[in-house]
């Protein structure tokens, strides 16, 4: 039966918690579409034959096909289509920057707003979790073993794709809980951890083994993984080494990396009443940086009781790399944006505690290699923001442990593993890598895309050897 298309130029708004309520809790901000909202939004899709949205998806989900199923109220059919390409649909529906990828190519966006692809993906995944009683089917074992280093989005994607092909896959995770950045980095109010755990449980159901508290490079080396019978190894260990600005005062008490701050809150549950996880309950916080991690840290600080939270960013609002939605949510929650501002020193009191951050005003000059206007200092424009905590959210790089214990593994000057770019093949035979370990800090969906490409390449490699 032909679907009557919804020609509304605007997408159905996402229901959210009231800002004055949500800034005091860690419950999920976005509440999700209702059944009726999802069906109505799906009918905005024109079911394009050339599928420009699919070509812009790093894991190549057949987007028009799954949305057509939603429009026809076949939610399980929609989930089946998504699952053919993605092992983490409920995660991607929440944290993937669709506005810069699939939705940016949607033809409905030419004369209005794009279809809410991410919101529909989230709805379908949540609907399946809440209504389906069917268990994932265990694929037949093909006789081959593969090791995965890291249980973040890249490692989990590679593991899922290889398991579906019949490989015996073991994932080695350094922390005590699987999920990587999905559990230690992204706050509960953006990505509930029960969602992540359900996706991981589904992978275990198809035969993926996950070993936690396994620091590869210390407990086991890459070479030892091969000695254990693995025919290939995929390194998806992420980029967990924080960067600092190397300005005076960074060693003061009250200075955190965003990684440490978010890990204490998310993985170690410092936000829960009665938690024994040590963390400062700050009143005045400066978060240095403008990406999604900076937004997460700032919004967590507000929920942890801070009266004033500042985003300190050296470019203007137009150059903020964070998702538009996250910036809007932060502003609604009372986060103050001090743009065109760059820290030059962190100030401390006689006890060694932070009591301010000295900054200088910036102005935008000529574009740099990234295409963004280069910020330059304004002379004689220094000023101080009174804070008791400073959180550095200016990026991360890969931990050097794996590269230092793996002879012949080529890395670049930033410490990232060098690959051929397409398959994830490294300079070591049988060793593949992808995600943040290769690119430096990037998005969840790009890491997933790398894991998917590597799984395909590993399958081809092992078949060629047997």
Secondary structure per residue as TSV (DSSP state, phi and psi in degrees):
chain	resnum	aa	ss	phi	psi
A	1	X	-	360.0	133.1
A	2	X	-	-66.7	138.7
A	3	X	-	-87.3	134.3
A	4	X	-	-80.5	112.2
A	5	X	-	-69.7	145.5
A	6	X	-	-91.6	111.4
A	7	X	-	-96.0	16.1
A	8	X	-	-59.2	126.9
A	9	X	S	-70.3	-14.4
A	10	X	S	-111.8	143.7
A	11	X	-	-73.7	156.9
A	12	X	-	-64.6	125.8
A	13	X	-	-62.2	149.6
A	14	X	-	-85.9	123.0
A	15	X	-	-62.7	136.6
A	16	X	B	-136.8	160.0
A	17	X	-	-63.7	148.9
A	18	X	-	-62.9	134.7
A	19	X	H	-55.6	-39.2
A	20	X	H	-69.1	-21.4
A	21	X	H	-88.0	-49.2
A	22	X	H	-68.9	-26.5
A	23	X	T	-69.5	-5.7
A	24	X	T	-110.7	7.7
A	25	X	-	-143.3	168.6
A	26	X	-	-108.1	17.5
A	27	X	S	-72.4	156.6
A	28	X	-	-59.0	132.4
A	29	X	S	-71.3	-54.8
A	30	X	B	-79.3	128.2
A	31	X	-	-91.8	-12.6
A	32	X	-	90.0	153.7
A	33	X	-	-68.8	148.9
A	34	X	-	-78.1	169.8
A	35	X	H	-55.8	-47.1
A	36	X	H	-65.2	-40.8
A	37	X	H	-60.6	-44.5
A	38	X	H	-62.5	-46.4
A	39	X	H	-62.7	-43.1
A	40	X	H	-65.1	-41.8
A	41	X	H	-67.1	-38.2
A	42	X	H	-61.9	-31.1
A	43	X	T	-72.6	-8.0
A	44	X	T	-76.6	-20.0
A	45	X	-	-71.2	135.0
A	46	X	-	-89.5	2.2
A	47	X	-	53.3	51.6
A	48	X	-	-57.9	138.0
A	49	X	S	-73.1	-32.2
A	50	X	S	-86.8	-5.8
A	51	X	-	48.4	58.5
A	52	X	H	-61.9	-29.1
A	53	X	H	-66.5	-38.9
A	54	X	H	-66.1	-39.4
A	55	X	H	-66.8	-21.8
A	56	X	T	-92.9	0.9
A	57	X	S	-91.8	122.7
A	58	X	T	-60.1	-21.5
A	59	X	T	-111.1	8.5
A	60	X	-	58.1	44.3
A	61	X	-	-64.4	138.1
A	62	X	-	-77.5	82.6
A	63	X	H	-64.3	-50.4
A	64	X	H	-58.3	-35.1
A	65	X	H	-67.7	-44.4
A	66	X	H	-71.3	-33.8
A	67	X	H	-69.7	-35.3
A	68	X	H	-62.1	-37.1
A	69	X	H	-64.9	-40.2
A	70	X	H	-62.7	-44.4
A	71	X	H	-59.5	-31.9
A	72	X	T	-90.4	8.4
A	73	X	T	60.8	33.2
A	74	X	-	-106.8	79.5
A	75	X	H	-70.2	-37.1
A	76	X	H	-68.7	-35.9
A	77	X	H	-63.4	-39.0
A	78	X	H	-64.2	-42.4
A	79	X	H	-64.1	-39.8
A	80	X	H	-60.9	-40.6
A	81	X	H	-65.7	-46.4
A	82	X	H	-60.6	-42.6
A	83	X	H	-66.1	-21.5
A	84	X	T	-64.6	-23.2
A	85	X	T	-116.8	-25.8
A	86	X	-	-127.7	131.7
A	87	X	S	-89.4	-8.6
A	88	X	-	-133.5	56.5
A	89	X	H	-65.8	-36.9
A	90	X	H	-68.6	-31.5
A	91	X	H	-70.8	-51.3
A	92	X	H	-61.5	-37.4
A	93	X	H	-61.7	-20.0
A	94	X	H	-99.7	-39.9
A	95	X	H	-116.7	-6.8
A	96	X	S	-70.9	136.1
A	97	X	-	-79.6	70.2
A	98	X	G	-58.2	-31.1
A	99	X	G	-63.0	-22.0
A	100	X	G	-101.1	-4.7
A	101	X	T	-123.6	-106.3
A	102	X	G	-58.0	-44.5
A	103	X	G	-69.2	-24.0
A	104	X	G	-68.8	-18.5
A	105	X	G	-102.6	-1.7
A	106	X	-	-66.7	130.0
A	107	X	G	-69.6	-21.3
A	108	X	G	-66.5	-19.4
A	109	X	G	-78.2	-7.6
A	110	X	T	-69.9	-43.0
A	111	X	S	-118.1	17.1
A	112	X	S	-175.3	-145.1
A	113	X	-	-98.5	146.6
A	114	X	-	-64.9	163.6
A	115	X	-	-64.4	143.8
A	116	X	-	-77.2	70.4
A	117	X	H	-61.0	-47.6
A	118	X	H	-62.7	-39.7
A	119	X	H	-65.8	-35.6
A	120	X	H	-72.5	-37.8
A	121	X	H	-62.0	-43.9
A	122	X	H	-60.0	-46.0
A	123	X	H	-59.4	-46.7
A	124	X	H	-61.8	-45.1
A	125	X	H	-63.6	-42.8
A	126	X	H	-67.2	-39.7
A	127	X	H	-60.9	-44.3
A	128	X	H	-62.4	-45.1
A	129	X	H	-61.1	-37.7
A	130	X	H	-84.3	-21.5
A	131	X	H	-118.9	-25.7
A	132	X	-	-79.7	138.5
A	133	X	-	-111.4	-1.7
A	134	X	-	-77.8	131.4
A	135	X	-	-87.2	145.5
A	136	X	-	-58.2	144.8
A	137	X	-	-90.9	134.8
A	138	X	-	-76.4	118.9
A	139	X	-	-68.4	157.4
A	140	X	-	-70.1	136.2
A	141	X	-	-69.4	131.4
A	142	X	-	-96.4	2.6
A	143	X	S	91.0	5.8
A	144	X	-	-123.6	148.1
A	145	X	E	-117.4	142.1
A	146	X	E	-135.5	140.1
A	147	X	E	-105.5	139.9
A	148	X	E	-118.6	129.1
A	149	X	E	-101.5	110.6
A	150	X	-	105.1	132.0
A	151	X	-	-111.2	30.5
A	152	X	S	-79.4	-169.4
A	153	X	H	-59.6	-35.2
A	154	X	H	-70.4	-48.1
A	155	X	H	-64.3	-41.5
A	156	X	H	-65.6	-37.6
A	157	X	H	-65.7	-46.9
A	158	X	H	-60.3	-42.5
A	159	X	H	-62.0	-45.0
A	160	X	H	-63.1	-45.3
A	161	X	H	-65.7	-40.1
A	162	X	H	-70.1	-38.4
A	163	X	H	-62.6	-39.1
A	164	X	H	-63.6	-23.9
A	165	X	T	-88.4	0.5
A	166	X	T	99.9	3.3
A	167	X	-	-75.7	147.9
A	168	X	E	-84.9	109.5
A	169	X	E	-112.3	130.7
A	170	X	E	-120.1	126.3
A	171	X	E	-102.6	130.2
A	172	X	E	-108.1	118.5
A	173	X	-	-114.6	130.9
A	174	X	S	-70.4	-34.3
A	175	X	S	-85.5	176.6
A	176	X	S	-83.5	-5.2
A	177	X	S	-136.4	135.8
A	178	X	T	-74.8	153.4
A	179	X	T	130.8	-17.7
A	180	X	T	57.8	-135.8
A	181	X	H	-60.7	-23.4
A	182	X	H	-64.0	-28.2
A	183	X	H	-105.4	-31.7
A	184	X	H	-95.1	-21.6
A	185	X	T	-106.2	-37.6
A	186	X	S	-95.4	125.2
A	187	X	-	-65.4	156.7
A	188	X	T	-55.6	-35.9
A	189	X	T	-73.0	-13.1
A	190	X	T	-103.2	-33.6
A	191	X	S	-145.5	94.9
A	192	X	-	-58.1	136.5
A	193	X	H	-69.2	-22.4
A	194	X	H	-67.1	-27.4
A	195	X	H	-66.8	-45.8
A	196	X	H	-62.9	-44.5
A	197	X	H	-62.2	-37.6
A	198	X	H	-64.7	-41.3
A	199	X	H	-63.5	-40.6
A	200	X	H	-66.3	-41.3
A	201	X	H	-60.8	-36.5
A	202	X	H	-65.2	-36.0
A	203	X	H	-69.3	-40.1
A	204	X	H	-61.9	-34.6
A	205	X	H	-66.3	-22.9
A	206	X	T	-100.1	14.0
A	207	X	T	106.4	2.2
A	208	X	-	-75.1	124.8
A	209	X	E	-93.7	138.0
A	210	X	E	-125.2	121.6
A	211	X	E	-108.9	117.6
A	212	X	-	-93.6	171.9
A	213	X	S	56.3	33.5
A	214	X	-	-117.0	99.6
A	215	X	-	-89.5	103.4
A	216	X	B	-74.1	129.5
A	217	X	T	108.2	-14.4
A	218	X	T	-126.4	-57.4
A	219	X	T	-77.0	-45.0
A	220	X	B	-133.9	149.1
A	221	X	-	-100.8	168.5
A	222	X	H	-59.5	-41.7
A	223	X	H	-61.3	-39.2
A	224	X	H	-68.5	-29.6
A	225	X	H	-63.3	-37.6
A	226	X	H	-68.6	-38.5
A	227	X	H	-63.5	-22.0
A	228	X	T	-83.5	3.9
A	229	X	T	102.9	0.8
A	230	X	-	-73.8	135.9
A	231	X	S	-92.9	-12.3
A	232	X	E	-155.0	155.4
A	233	X	E	-130.3	133.5
A	234	X	E	-111.4	125.1
A	235	X	E	-98.9	109.6
A	236	X	-	-127.5	51.8
A	237	X	-	-85.2	1.5
A	238	X	-	75.1	-165.9
A	239	X	-	-134.1	86.4
A	240	X	-	-103.2	6.4
A	241	X	E	-92.4	111.5
A	242	X	E	-72.5	151.5
A	243	X	-	-102.4	150.3
A	244	X	-	-126.0	170.5
A	245	X	-	-89.3	-11.9
A	246	X	-	58.9	46.2
A	247	X	-	-109.0	158.5
A	248	X	B	-58.3	140.5
A	249	X	T	96.0	-0.6
A	250	X	T	-70.6	-13.2
A	251	X	T	-93.6	2.5
A	252	X	S	-68.0	154.7
A	253	X	B	-71.2	129.4
A	254	X	T	109.2	1.2
A	255	X	E	-102.7	123.4
A	256	X	E	-119.1	151.9
A	257	X	E	-80.4	151.9
A	258	X	H	-60.8	-34.4
A	259	X	H	-58.9	-48.1
A	260	X	H	-65.6	-45.6
A	261	X	H	-60.7	-47.5
A	262	X	H	-70.0	-35.9
A	263	X	H	-63.8	-42.2
A	264	X	H	-62.0	-37.7
A	265	X	H	-79.0	-48.3
A	266	X	H	-82.6	-54.8
A	267	X	T	-78.3	-38.4
A	268	X	S	-98.8	4.2
A	269	X	-	58.4	40.2
A	270	X	T	-64.5	-18.9
A	271	X	T	-76.8	-14.9
A	272	X	S	-80.8	141.5
A	273	X	T	-60.8	130.8
A	274	X	T	85.7	3.2
A	275	X	-	-62.7	141.0
A	276	X	-	-96.1	5.4
A	277	X	-	-71.4	122.5
A	278	X	-	-67.7	129.0
A	279	X	-	-161.5	146.8
A	280	X	-	-75.2	133.5
A	281	X	-	-97.0	83.3
A	282	X	-	-79.1	156.7
A	283	X	S	-104.5	-32.0
A	284	X	E	-136.8	114.7
A	285	X	E	-124.8	135.9
A	286	X	E	-113.0	127.3
A	287	X	E	-109.8	119.3
A	288	X	E	-93.3	119.2
A	289	X	-	134.6	167.9
A	290	X	-	-136.0	13.1
A	291	X	S	-92.5	-173.0
A	292	X	H	-61.8	-34.6
A	293	X	H	-64.8	-39.5
A	294	X	H	-63.0	-42.3
A	295	X	H	-62.5	-42.7
A	296	X	H	-61.5	-44.8
A	297	X	H	-65.0	-43.2
A	298	X	H	-64.2	-43.5
A	299	X	H	-70.7	-31.5
A	300	X	H	-67.0	-43.3
A	301	X	H	-59.5	-40.7
A	302	X	H	-61.8	-42.7
A	303	X	H	-71.7	-22.4
A	304	X	T	-84.0	4.8
A	305	X	T	108.0	4.1
A	306	X	-	-66.8	136.8
A	307	X	S	-78.2	-42.1
A	308	X	E	-125.6	127.9
A	309	X	E	-129.6	127.0
A	310	X	E	-116.5	134.4
A	311	X	E	-92.0	118.6
A	312	X	E	-106.1	113.0
A	313	X	E	-137.0	133.8
A	314	X	S	-81.0	-13.2
A	315	X	S	-105.6	-169.4
A	316	X	-	-92.8	176.6
A	317	X	G	-59.3	-32.8
A	318	X	G	-65.6	-24.8
A	319	X	G	-97.1	-0.6
A	320	X	-	-55.4	125.1
A	321	X	-	-79.1	-13.3
A	322	X	S	-65.4	156.9
A	323	X	-	-60.7	142.0
A	324	X	H	-56.3	-41.6
A	325	X	H	-61.9	-40.2
A	326	X	H	-69.5	-37.6
A	327	X	H	-64.1	-45.3
A	328	X	H	-61.8	-42.8
A	329	X	H	-63.9	-40.1
A	330	X	H	-63.5	-42.9
A	331	X	H	-64.3	-41.3
A	332	X	H	-61.6	-30.0
A	333	X	T	-88.0	3.0
A	334	X	T	95.0	10.7
A	335	X	-	-70.9	133.7
A	336	X	E	-97.5	128.5
A	337	X	E	-98.4	113.6
A	338	X	E	-102.7	83.0
A	339	X	E	-85.7	170.0
A	340	X	S	50.2	43.4
A	341	X	E	-138.9	132.1
A	342	X	E	-130.4	129.9
A	343	X	E	-69.1	143.5
A	344	X	E	-123.3	-16.9
A	345	X	E	-165.0	142.8
A	346	X	E	-102.1	127.7
A	347	X	E	-97.0	147.2
A	348	X	E	-133.5	162.4
A	349	X	-	-94.8	-171.2
A	350	X	T	-67.7	-17.5
A	351	X	T	-93.3	-0.1
A	352	X	S	85.4	12.9
A	353	X	B	-93.7	147.6
A	354	X	E	-62.6	134.6
A	355	X	E	-136.3	13.9
A	356	X	E	171.8	164.0
A	357	X	E	-132.2	120.0
A	358	X	E	-85.1	129.0
A	359	X	E	-127.1	165.9
A	360	X	E	-129.6	142.7
A	361	X	E	-72.8	146.6
A	362	X	E	-121.0	161.7
A	363	X	E	-138.4	155.7
A	364	X	E	-86.6	130.6
A	365	X	E	-106.4	-142.2
A	366	X	E	-74.4	153.6
A	367	X	E	-61.5	145.2
A	368	X	-	-97.7	-166.1
A	369	X	T	-64.5	-22.9
A	370	X	T	-80.9	-8.8
A	371	X	S	91.2	-8.6
A	372	X	S	-88.8	151.0
A	373	X	E	-66.0	132.6
A	374	X	E	-75.2	128.7
A	375	X	E	-78.5	136.0
A	376	X	E	-126.2	148.4
A	377	X	E	-72.5	142.5
A	378	X	E	-88.0	129.3
A	379	X	E	-63.2	143.7
A	380	X	E	54.4	43.9
A	381	X	E	-123.2	20.8
A	382	X	E	-68.3	144.9
A	383	X	E	-154.0	167.9
A	384	X	E	-121.0	135.0
A	385	X	E	-103.7	124.9
A	386	X	-	-77.5	112.7
A	387	X	-	-141.0	160.4
A	388	X	S	-111.8	-3.4
A	389	X	E	-144.8	138.8
A	390	X	E	-126.4	128.4
A	391	X	E	-115.4	119.9
A	392	X	E	-89.5	116.1
A	393	X	-	-126.8	60.3
A	394	X	S	-112.0	17.0
A	395	X	-	118.8	169.0
A	396	X	E	-140.3	166.4
A	397	X	E	-136.8	164.6
A	398	X	-	-64.8	144.7
A	399	X	-	-64.3	136.2
A	400	X	T	-76.7	-2.8
A	401	X	H	-59.8	-47.1
A	402	X	H	-68.0	-45.0
A	403	X	H	-66.7	-29.6
A	404	X	H	-78.7	-14.5
A	405	X	T	-115.1	10.0
A	406	X	S	-124.1	93.4
A	407	X	T	-58.4	138.6
A	408	X	T	83.2	2.0
A	409	X	-	-89.3	112.1
A	410	X	-	-79.0	133.1
A	411	X	B	-128.8	163.0
A	412	X	-	-97.8	-175.6
A	413	X	T	-66.3	-17.7
A	414	X	T	-90.3	0.6
A	415	X	S	85.6	5.9
A	416	X	-	-84.1	144.1
A	417	X	B	-70.4	134.8
A	418	X	-	-88.2	130.4
A	419	X	-	-128.7	176.7
A	420	X	-	-76.1	-5.6
A	421	X	S	93.9	-29.7
A	422	X	S	-105.6	-56.8
A	423	X	S	-89.5	-14.9
A	424	X	-	85.8	8.7
A	425	X	B	-67.0	132.2
A	426	X	-	-99.3	-171.6
A	427	X	S	-75.3	-10.9
A	428	X	S	-100.2	128.6
A	429	X	T	-60.3	132.9
A	430	X	T	81.2	-2.9
A	431	X	E	-106.9	123.8
A	432	X	E	-120.2	157.4
A	433	X	E	-149.9	156.1
A	434	X	-	-170.0	177.0
A	435	X	T	76.4	-153.0
A	436	X	H	-64.3	-23.1
A	437	X	H	-64.1	-21.5
A	438	X	H	-104.9	-42.4
A	439	X	H	-94.9	-13.7
A	440	X	S	80.0	177.9
A	441	X	S	-55.5	124.1
A	442	X	-	-143.2	-154.4
A	443	X	-	-96.3	161.0
A	444	X	H	-58.9	-45.4
A	445	X	H	-69.8	-33.0
A	446	X	H	-68.5	-37.5
A	447	X	H	-63.7	-40.0
A	448	X	H	-64.1	-41.2
A	449	X	H	-59.8	-40.2
A	450	X	H	-66.4	-40.4
A	451	X	H	-63.4	-38.1
A	452	X	H	-67.1	-44.5
A	453	X	H	-64.6	-40.2
A	454	X	H	-67.1	-38.8
A	455	X	H	-59.6	-42.1
A	456	X	H	-63.3	-43.3
A	457	X	H	-67.9	-38.6
A	458	X	H	-64.3	-41.9
A	459	X	H	-59.5	-45.1
A	460	X	H	-65.5	-39.5
A	461	X	H	-63.1	-48.6
A	462	X	H	-66.5	-39.0
A	463	X	H	-62.9	-34.8
A	464	X	H	-71.3	-21.3
A	465	X	H	-92.6	-7.8
A	466	X	-	-121.8	360.0
